[in-house]
Amino acid sequence: MTSSPRWAAIAVIALCLLALGGCTPTSLLLGAAGVASDTSVPWAIVKHVHGKLTEGDPTPCAGLDRVERALSPRCGQYVTGSLRSSDVAASQFSPCALATAARDTRLWPALPELIAAGARPETCTQPAIVALAQANDCPDLAAVPADVRGALQNLAQSDSRAVQHDVVRWLSCPNSRAAGLDSVLGTWLANGALDPGPLSFSPLSALHPSALGSPLAVALEARGHTADAALGGYDGQRASGFEEALRTSDWVALEWWLARQPQLANRVPGPQLDWLPLARVLSPGFLAYPGSRADMVGFLVARGADPRTRLPSDPSQTVIALARMMRSPLVDMLQAAPSGAEPVNTVATNSRTLRLVGQ
C-alpha cells in the first residue's frame, strides 16, 4: 500500500472514531494494523486519536499492577491469596494501598495480606484508619473475620497519627465496641496518648454519644478532660459530640452535656459563628429521626432554650420568625414557650431511653 492510500485509510478510521457512535474504537484500531505498522507515522496518529477519545477513562484492568488490580472493585472481587510481598514492593500504588483498602469495606479482606506483605500505614499521607473512619459511619463488624478485625486494630495501634477525632468516634461507636475494637482506646488512655495537653481535639467530644456513660468517659474526666474544653475546634470531619447527640436525638448523651454545660441548650459556640440548637433542629434534613422534632424542641425549651433568641447568622430574625418562614408546624409550640425557658412537659423517646422531659 502506498502512503496516500494509507493516509486515506487512517483518515476514514479517525472520522469514524470521532463521528459514528456505532464504531468501536478498539476494534477499529486493531483493524488499522492492516494498513499501518506500529512504527509508521499514520499508526502513531491512530494511537493519538484513540488516546484523545479515551482520555480520562479508567485504566483497563489488564494495565494495572497486581496491587492496583486487587484493590479495584471494577476488576472483580478481591481473591484471598492474590498478593505477594514482591507485588507490594514493586507497586507504585502500594504506599497508599492500606488507606484504599481501609476506606472501602469491600476491600477489607485484603488488609491482612497487605500488612503481611509489607505495606505500612505510616507510608501514606492520610493514615489508613483515618481514611476508614471518615468514609464509614459505624459499619457492622459482626460478620468480619477475626484476621480482618485484627488488621483494623493493627492500623489503629501501629500509626501514631491514628489518635484523631474521627478515629475515636469510630472506635467508640456501638458496632466497634461490640467487636472489641474500643480496646484500642483503653490502650491509648493507659499509655498517655489521650492525656490533655498535646491533643488537638477533645476525646470527650470525639466519643460516640452512646459511649459518654462508659468507664472510658469517666476515666477521661478523671484525667482532666472537661465538657467546656470539648467545645473548641478540632481537626476532623465528624460532627462535635454535642451536635451529634442533638442530630441523633440521643437524650441520654444530651443530658450528659447539659448537666455539665447548661448553656448549650440555648447557644453553642462555633469555630466561626455560634449556632442555636432550636434553629438547627428546625432545619429539614438535620435530625436523623425527623419524627423526634417536636420532642426535641420541647426538650430544649425545658432546659433553657429561648425561641425568642436572635439568630447569630441573622440578628434580624428570631427562632420563632425562622419557624414561621419555614412554615413549621411547631410555630404555636414555640410561641407558647415562656421567655426564660420555664419547664414544659413533653415525651421524648428513642432506642436508648423513655422518659418525661421537664419533670
N, C-alpha and C positions, 0 to 999 in steps of 0.2 A: 504494500500500500504506500502511495506517495504521501508526502507531507500534507498536501492540500486536502485529500480525502480524509486523512487522519484528523486534521483540524476541524473539518466539517462534522465528522462523527462526534468529536468531543463537544462541539457547539450544540448539536442536537441533544446530546445527553444532558448538558448543562441546562438547556432550555426546559427539558422535561423535568429535571430536578427542581427548577425554580417555579414552573408554572402548572404542572399537572399533579393534582392530588393523588391520582391513581398510580403514579410511578413510585417504585420502591427504590430509594437511594442506594441501599446496599447492593441490590441485585443489579442495578444499572452500572454501578461502579465495578462490580465483578465482570460484567459484560464488556466493560470498557477495556479490560485486559486484552481483549482480542484485537483491539485497534491501536493499542499503545503499550509499550514496555514500561516497567516500573521506573526506568531511568530516563524516559523521554520527557521532554518539556510538556507535551499535552497531558500525560498522565499526572504530572505534578499539578496541572490546572484542575483536573478532575478531583484529586485529593483535596485541593484547596476549596473547591466548591462544596465538597462533602463536609469539610471541616466547618465551613460557614453555616451550612444547613443544620448541623448537629451541635453547633456551639451552645454550651450551657446544658446539654443533655448529660445525665449521669454516665460515668464511665461504665462500659459494658462489664459484666461480672468477670468475664474471661480476662479483662485487662487489669484486674485488681490483684494485689498480692494476697497471700493466704489469710493474713490478719484482717485486712480490709474486707475480704470476701466473707469471712466468718462473722464479721460484725455488721454486715449489710443485710437486713431482713429481706430486701427485694431479691437477694440472691438465694433465698431459701432458708429454711430453719437451721439454726446452729446445730452442728453434729458434734456430740461429745467425742473427744479424742482427735479432733481435726487440727489441733495446733501443736507445734513443737517449739522447743527453745530456739532453734535456728530460724524459725519463721518470725518470732518476736524480735530477735536480734537483727534480722535483715530488713524488717518492715520500716518504712518511713512513717507509718501510721502508728506504730507501737507506743511512742511516748504518751499519747492520749487515748490509747486503747481501753484502759481501765475506766476512764471517765465516760467514754462512749458506751461501754457495756453497762456501767452502773446506772447511767441515765435512763436506759430502756429496759424495762422489766423482762422483755422477751429475750434479752441478751444476757441476763444474769447467769445462766448455766455456763457461760464462757469465763466467768470471773475466776473460779478456782484454777482453771488451766492457764489463764493468762498470768496469774500470780506464780504458779508453779513453773511457768516457762520463763520467768524473769522480769515480767512487767512490774514496775514500781510506781505507786501513786504519786510520789514526790517529783516524778519527771514531768508531770503535766501541769500546765499553768493553773488550771482550776482543779482543786482537789476532787478526786473521784466521788467521795462521799458527799461533798457539797453539790456536785452535779446531780447526784441521786436525790438529795433532799429538796432541791429546788425544782426538779422535774416531776416529783411524785409526792402526793399529799401524805397518805398513810396506807400504802398498799398492803393487801392481805399477805401474810407470810406463812400461813398455816401449811400450805402445800409446797413451800420452798424447801428443797433438800437441805440436809444438815451441812453438806460441804459448801453450799452456796451461802447459807447463813453465816458459816464460819468465815467465808471470804468477805462478806459485808462487814463483819466485826473487825476483820483484819484491816480493811480500808479505813475504818474509824480509828483504830489504835496505832497504825503504823505511820500516819502522817500527822505531824503536829499541827498542821493547818486545819485539821478536821474539827478543832474546837471552835465552833462557829454557830451563830444564832440559829440558822435554818437546820443545821445538823442536830442540835439539841432538840428542836421541835420534832424532828422525825424520830429520833431515838426515844423520845418520851411519849409518842403517840400510842394509842391503845394497842394497835397491831404489833408495833415494835416491842412494847412491854410484854405482850403475850408470848412473843418469840424469844424473850430474854435478852434482846439487844440493848435494853436500857442498862444492862450491867456495865456497859462502856461508860455511862455517866457516873456510876459509882466508882469506877477506876479513876476517872478524871478528878472526881472530888477527893479521893484518897491521896492522889499524887500532887494535889495543889493546883491542877490546871484550871479549876473553876473558882479559885480564890479571887476576891475583889482586888482591884488594882490594875494589873496589866490587861485584863479583859476589855475588849472593845464592845461588849454587849452585856446585858444583864441576863444571867441564867434564869432568873425568876420570870422575866418577860418572855424568854425563849421557850420555856417549858410549855408543853401542850396543856391547855386549860384543864384537862381531866387529870393532870398529874400534880396540880397545885396542893392537893391534900396528902401527897405521898411523903414518906420519910425523907426522900431526897429534897423536897421543897423545905421541909422543916430544917434539914441539915444546912441548906443554903442560907436560910435566915440566921441560923446559929453561927455561920461563918462571917456574917456581916452584910449580906445582901439585903436590900430593902426595896419595898414597893415604890418608894419615892425615886430611888435611883433607877428603877426599871422603866421610868417614863422618858428616858433620854433616847438619843439617836443610836443607830447600830448599823452594821454592815450586813444586810440580808434582804431577802425578797419576801419572806413570810411576814404576815401582819404581827404587830406587837401583841403581847399576851392579853391585855385588856380588850383590845379591838377584836381579837379572835374569839374571846369569850362572849363578847357582845354579838358578833356575827353568827355564832352557832347557838345562841340562846342558852348558854351554859350557866344556869342560875347559881350553881354551887361555886363556880370559879368567879362569877361576878360578885357574889357575897364575899369571897376571899379578898378581892381587890378593894371593894368598897369599905370593908371593915378596916382596912389599912389606909386608904385614901378616899374618904367620903366625897371629896370634891369632884371625883371622876364622874359621878352621876350627872353633873351639870356641864363640866367642861374638861376637855382632855388636851394637855399641851402637845403640840405637833412640831415636827422639825422646822417647818416653815410657817405654819399657821395652825392655831388651835382649832379644835373641832368639837361640836356638840353631839353627844350621843343621841339625843332626841331627834335631831335633824338627820343623823346618819341612819337610824333605824327606819325613818320615814321614807328614805330613798329606795325606789324599786330596785331589786337585784342585790341589795346589801345583805339582808338576812338569809342565811342558809335555809331557814324554815320560815317562810313568809307568814304562815298561819299563826306564828307567835308574836306578830307585830303589836297587837293590842295589849297582850300580856306584858310585852317588853316596855311599852310606853307607860303602862301602869306601874311597873316595877321601878322604872327610873324616876317617875314623878314621886313615888312613895319614898324615894331615897334622896331627894333634893333637887331633881331636875326641874327647872322653871321654864314652861313653854313660852314665857314672855321674854326670854333671853334673846338678845340680838345676835345674829349670825356673825362670826368673825370675818367671814368672807364677804358679807354684805350687811353692814351695820344698819341699813335702812329697813331690813327685814327681821322679824322675829320668827321663832319656830312656828307659831300659830299662823302667821302670814304665809310661811312656806307651805304649811299643810293645806291652807286654802288654795294657794296657787296650784298645788298638786292634786286638788280635789280629793284629798284624803278623807275616807270615812271616819277618821279619828279626830276631825276638827272639833266636834262637840265635846269629846272627851278631854281634849287639850284645853279648851276654853273653860271647862268646868273645874280644872285643876287650880287650886288656890295659889296665889303668888307666895313664894316662900316654901313651896313644896311640902305642904302638910300631908300626912299619910293618907293613902286611899287603899281600898281593898280590891284585889284582883286575884285571879288564879293563874299561876304560872306552872307549866308542865314541860318536861322533856324526858328523855330516856334516863336521866340521872336522878331526878327528884320530882316530887309532887308536894306543893306547899301553898299556903295562903300568904301572899305577899302583902307586907304592910301590917302584919299582925304579930 
